[in-house]
């Protein structure tokens, strides 16, 4: 669908993860919103007040009317898992949502509503507003909803309540996007509107600028594996460490966890773990530049069929990518199909030994895998979101005249 024209369309976006844009997953939302603007839409975006001091306003949002609204309950919800459990919601935007509803109902009527978030209350707010105003709703489901492991952890009553919220919200949606098709498969009931898988992207230009050719691996030098991103629940490096511990006389490996507060497990002989807390993206590129390979893994409980948003960044660096993922999983498949990608099932020491050997040979030869890979950009994400919004608006796509 070339040449999408959203000129004159007034879009109201409820996007808790728009700004601050911390993490590649949040940048997905920013890419969608800026894609709408590039196609000609006028976007008003509601975001909650950042928990900490506001970082510099990103230049890519200069053409978006960003309205920051305070969330008084944020301090409660931020107290580990206990805040969300006490409040009965999974995120920190419940009173932010009330403020947005009240304000948006008084404002001129938009042509459509857009929401990109872990579903929960921000999505319910967007669905409620779209129904009140009688306009299309485009929803970007960044995660599963009621089938997310978090909901099951909170017990069967909470799970049933979330299933009800999911049904009521999605029946009001006109179109849905998600980064992987499995998210659509987890919905309580099939969605009969328009759907599109919009995979994650990355800032390919920044990576080309900030990450140079592979550095040489000297004889006897530890192989440096870098993992970038948060870890939570059963999403840890534990399976890699356990499998590594079964290797016979392993050559030395350093695993650097960037964005992680502490290692989850003790290290076996031959493995050193370095921990680096969250860093600005420019500094993350330095860690990519130093890496001989990049590590990916999914939940050790197999509950989340995800491919993390950092995967496109990993591909764009040209470094080998090692994934700890069960055979048959999406991460195992997409890693294996890319040049310099090695997928190993947890508990397969022979497979891990073979993969580490290939990575060492690649690092010693300073092989850059970029020519054999195609990495998606944030511009791809924005263009595809604009295409789906045009579909949601219908054949006419005519802007409203206000109310």
JOVENHU-V551168 format. One record per residue. N is the residue number from 1. RES is the residue in three letters. SS is DSSP state (a for helix, b for strand, c for the rest). BURIAL is b if it has 16 or more other C-alpha atoms within 10 Angstrom, else e. D_CENTER is the distance of its C-alpha to the mean C-alpha in whole Angstrom. Layout:
# JOVENHU-V551168
n->{N/N}
res->{RES/RES}
ss->{SS/SS}
burial->{BURIAL/BURIAL}
d_center->{D_CENTER/D_CENTER}
This chain:
# JOVENHU-V551168
n->{1/2/3/4/5/6/7/8/9/10/11/12/13/14/15/16/17/18/19/20/21/22/23/24/25/26/27/28/29/30/31/32/33/34/35/36/37/38/39/40/41/42/43/44/45/46/47/48/49/50/51/52/53/54/55/56/57/58/59/60/61/62/63/64/65/66/67/68/69/70/71/72/73/74/75/76/77/78/79/80/81/82/83/84/85/86/87/88/89/90/91/92/93/94/95/96/97/98/99/100/101/102/103/104/105/106/107/108/109/110/111/112/113/114/115/116/117/118/119/120/121/122/123/124/125/126/127/128/129/130/131/132/133/134/135/136/137/138/139/140/141/142/143/144/145/146/147/148/149/150/151/152/153/154/155/156/157/158/159/160/161/162/163/164/165/166/167/168/169/170/171/172/173/174/175/176/177/178/179/180/181/182/183/184/185/186/187/188/189/190/191/192/193/194/195/196/197/198/199/200/201/202/203/204/205/206/207/208/209/210/211/212/213/214/215/216/217/218/219/220/221/222/223/224/225/226/227/228/229/230/231/232/233/234/235/236/237/238/239/240/241/242/243/244/245/246/247/248/249/250/251/252/253/254/255/256/257/258/259/260/261/262/263/264/265/266/267/268/269/270/271/272/273/274/275/276/277/278/279/280/281/282/283/284/285/286/287/288/289/290/291/292/293/294/295/296/297/298/299/300/301/302/303/304/305/306/307/308/309/310/311/312/313/314/315/316/317/318/319/320/321/322/323/324/325/326/327/328/329/330/331/332/333/334/335/336/337/338/339/340/341/342/343/344/345/346/347/348/349/350/351/352/353/354/355/356/357/358/359/360/361/362/363/364/365/366/367/368/369/370/371/372/373/374/375/376/377/378/379/380/381/382/383/384/385/386/387/388/389/390/391/392/393/394/395/396/397/398/399/400/401/402/403}
res->{UNK/UNK/UNK/UNK/UNK/UNK/UNK/UNK/UNK/UNK/UNK/UNK/UNK/UNK/UNK/UNK/UNK/UNK/UNK/UNK/UNK/UNK/UNK/UNK/UNK/UNK/UNK/UNK/UNK/UNK/UNK/UNK/UNK/UNK/UNK/UNK/UNK/UNK/UNK/UNK/UNK/UNK/UNK/UNK/UNK/UNK/UNK/UNK/UNK/UNK/UNK/UNK/UNK/UNK/UNK/UNK/UNK/UNK/UNK/UNK/UNK/UNK/UNK/UNK/UNK/UNK/UNK/UNK/UNK/UNK/UNK/UNK/UNK/UNK/UNK/UNK/UNK/UNK/UNK/UNK/UNK/UNK/UNK/UNK/UNK/UNK/UNK/UNK/UNK/UNK/UNK/UNK/UNK/UNK/UNK/UNK/UNK/UNK/UNK/UNK/UNK/UNK/UNK/UNK/UNK/UNK/UNK/UNK/UNK/UNK/UNK/UNK/UNK/UNK/UNK/UNK/UNK/UNK/UNK/UNK/UNK/UNK/UNK/UNK/UNK/UNK/UNK/UNK/UNK/UNK/UNK/UNK/UNK/UNK/UNK/UNK/UNK/UNK/UNK/UNK/UNK/UNK/UNK/UNK/UNK/UNK/UNK/UNK/UNK/UNK/UNK/UNK/UNK/UNK/UNK/UNK/UNK/UNK/UNK/UNK/UNK/UNK/UNK/UNK/UNK/UNK/UNK/UNK/UNK/UNK/UNK/UNK/UNK/UNK/UNK/UNK/UNK/UNK/UNK/UNK/UNK/UNK/UNK/UNK/UNK/UNK/UNK/UNK/UNK/UNK/UNK/UNK/UNK/UNK/UNK/UNK/UNK/UNK/UNK/UNK/UNK/UNK/UNK/UNK/UNK/UNK/UNK/UNK/UNK/UNK/UNK/UNK/UNK/UNK/UNK/UNK/UNK/UNK/UNK/UNK/UNK/UNK/UNK/UNK/UNK/UNK/UNK/UNK/UNK/UNK/UNK/UNK/UNK/UNK/UNK/UNK/UNK/UNK/UNK/UNK/UNK/UNK/UNK/UNK/UNK/UNK/UNK/UNK/UNK/UNK/UNK/UNK/UNK/UNK/UNK/UNK/UNK/UNK/UNK/UNK/UNK/UNK/UNK/UNK/UNK/UNK/UNK/UNK/UNK/UNK/UNK/UNK/UNK/UNK/UNK/UNK/UNK/UNK/UNK/UNK/UNK/UNK/UNK/UNK/UNK/UNK/UNK/UNK/UNK/UNK/UNK/UNK/UNK/UNK/UNK/UNK/UNK/UNK/UNK/UNK/UNK/UNK/UNK/UNK/UNK/UNK/UNK/UNK/UNK/UNK/UNK/UNK/UNK/UNK/UNK/UNK/UNK/UNK/UNK/UNK/UNK/UNK/UNK/UNK/UNK/UNK/UNK/UNK/UNK/UNK/UNK/UNK/UNK/UNK/UNK/UNK/UNK/UNK/UNK/UNK/UNK/UNK/UNK/UNK/UNK/UNK/UNK/UNK/UNK/UNK/UNK/UNK/UNK/UNK/UNK/UNK/UNK/UNK/UNK/UNK/UNK/UNK/UNK/UNK/UNK/UNK/UNK/UNK/UNK/UNK/UNK/UNK/UNK/UNK/UNK/UNK/UNK/UNK/UNK/UNK/UNK/UNK/UNK/UNK/UNK/UNK/UNK/UNK/UNK/UNK/UNK/UNK/UNK/UNK/UNK/UNK/UNK/UNK/UNK/UNK/UNK/UNK/UNK}
ss->{c/c/c/c/c/c/c/c/c/b/b/b/b/b/c/c/c/c/c/c/c/c/c/a/a/a/a/a/a/a/a/a/a/a/a/a/a/a/c/c/c/b/b/b/b/b/b/b/c/c/c/c/c/c/c/c/c/c/a/a/a/c/c/c/b/b/b/b/b/c/c/c/c/a/a/a/a/c/c/c/c/a/a/a/a/a/a/c/c/c/c/c/c/a/a/a/a/a/a/a/a/a/a/a/a/a/c/c/c/c/c/b/b/b/b/b/b/c/c/a/a/a/a/a/a/a/a/a/a/a/a/a/a/c/c/b/b/b/b/b/b/c/c/c/c/c/c/c/a/a/a/a/a/c/c/a/a/a/a/a/a/a/a/a/a/a/a/a/a/a/c/c/c/c/b/b/b/b/c/c/c/a/a/a/a/c/c/c/c/c/c/c/c/b/b/b/b/c/c/c/c/b/c/a/a/a/a/a/a/a/c/c/c/c/c/c/c/c/c/c/c/c/b/b/b/b/b/b/c/c/c/b/c/c/b/c/c/a/a/a/a/a/a/a/a/c/c/c/c/c/c/c/b/b/b/b/b/b/c/c/c/c/c/c/c/c/c/c/c/c/b/b/b/b/b/b/c/c/c/c/a/a/a/a/a/a/a/a/a/a/c/c/b/b/b/b/b/c/c/c/c/c/c/c/c/c/c/c/c/c/a/a/a/a/a/a/a/c/c/b/b/b/b/b/c/c/c/c/c/a/a/a/a/a/a/a/c/c/c/c/b/b/b/b/c/c/c/c/a/a/a/a/a/a/a/a/a/a/a/a/a/a/a/a/c/c/c/c/c/a/a/a/c/c/c/c/b/a/a/a/a/a/a/a/a/a/a/a/a/a/a/a/a/c/c/c/c/c/c/c/c/c/c}
burial->{e/e/e/b/b/b/b/e/b/b/b/b/b/b/b/b/b/b/b/b/b/e/b/b/b/b/b/b/b/b/b/b/b/b/b/b/b/b/b/b/b/b/b/b/b/b/b/b/b/b/e/e/e/e/e/e/e/e/e/e/b/e/e/b/e/b/e/b/b/b/b/e/e/b/e/e/b/e/e/e/e/e/b/b/e/e/e/e/b/b/b/b/b/b/b/b/b/e/e/b/b/e/e/b/e/e/e/e/b/b/b/b/b/b/b/b/b/b/b/b/b/b/b/b/b/b/b/b/b/b/b/e/b/e/b/b/b/b/b/b/b/b/b/b/b/b/b/b/e/e/b/e/e/e/e/e/e/b/b/e/e/b/b/e/b/b/b/e/b/b/e/b/b/b/b/b/b/b/b/b/b/b/b/b/e/e/b/b/e/e/b/e/e/e/b/b/b/b/b/b/b/b/b/b/e/e/b/e/e/b/b/b/b/b/b/e/b/e/e/e/e/b/b/b/b/b/b/b/b/e/b/e/e/b/b/b/b/b/b/b/b/b/b/b/b/b/b/e/e/e/b/e/b/b/b/b/b/b/b/b/e/e/b/e/e/e/b/e/e/e/b/e/b/e/e/b/e/b/b/e/e/e/e/b/b/e/b/b/b/b/b/b/b/b/b/b/b/b/b/b/e/e/e/b/b/b/b/b/b/b/b/b/b/b/b/b/b/b/b/b/b/b/b/b/b/b/e/e/b/b/b/b/b/e/b/b/e/b/b/b/b/b/b/b/b/b/b/b/b/e/b/b/b/e/b/b/e/e/b/b/e/b/b/b/e/b/b/b/b/b/e/e/e/e/b/b/b/b/b/b/b/b/b/b/b/b/b/b/b/b/b/b/b/e/e/e/b/e/b/e/e/e/e}
d_center->{25/26/27/25/27/26/28/30/27/26/23/22/18/17/14/13/10/12/14/14/11/10/8/6/3/6/8/7/9/11/12/13/15/17/17/19/21/22/23/25/24/25/22/22/19/19/17/19/20/19/20/21/23/21/20/21/21/19/21/19/19/23/23/21/23/21/23/22/23/24/23/26/24/21/24/24/21/20/22/20/20/24/23/21/23/26/25/24/20/17/16/18/18/21/24/22/22/26/26/24/26/29/29/27/30/33/31/32/30/27/27/24/21/17/15/11/10/10/13/16/18/16/16/20/21/20/22/25/25/25/27/30/30/30/27/24/21/18/15/11/10/7/8/12/15/18/17/15/17/17/19/21/22/23/26/27/28/25/23/26/25/22/23/25/22/20/23/25/22/21/24/24/21/22/19/16/13/10/8/11/14/14/13/16/18/17/19/22/24/23/22/25/23/21/18/16/13/11/9/7/9/11/14/16/19/18/18/21/23/21/21/25/27/26/29/31/32/35/37/36/33/31/28/25/21/18/15/13/10/11/13/14/16/17/14/16/18/21/22/22/25/27/27/28/30/32/33/36/37/34/33/32/28/26/22/21/18/16/14/16/19/22/22/22/25/28/29/31/34/32/29/28/25/24/22/20/19/16/17/17/15/18/19/16/18/21/20/19/22/24/22/24/21/17/17/14/14/13/15/19/20/18/16/13/13/9/9/6/4/8/10/11/12/14/15/16/18/21/21/21/18/19/17/19/18/21/23/21/18/15/14/18/19/16/17/21/21/20/23/23/20/22/21/23/23/23/27/28/30/31/28/27/30/30/27/27/31/29/27/30/32/29/28/32/33/30/28/26/24/22/25/24/21/19/16/14/14/12/16/15/12/15/17/16/15/19/20/19/20/23/24/23/26/28/31/32/29/32/31/33/36/34/36}
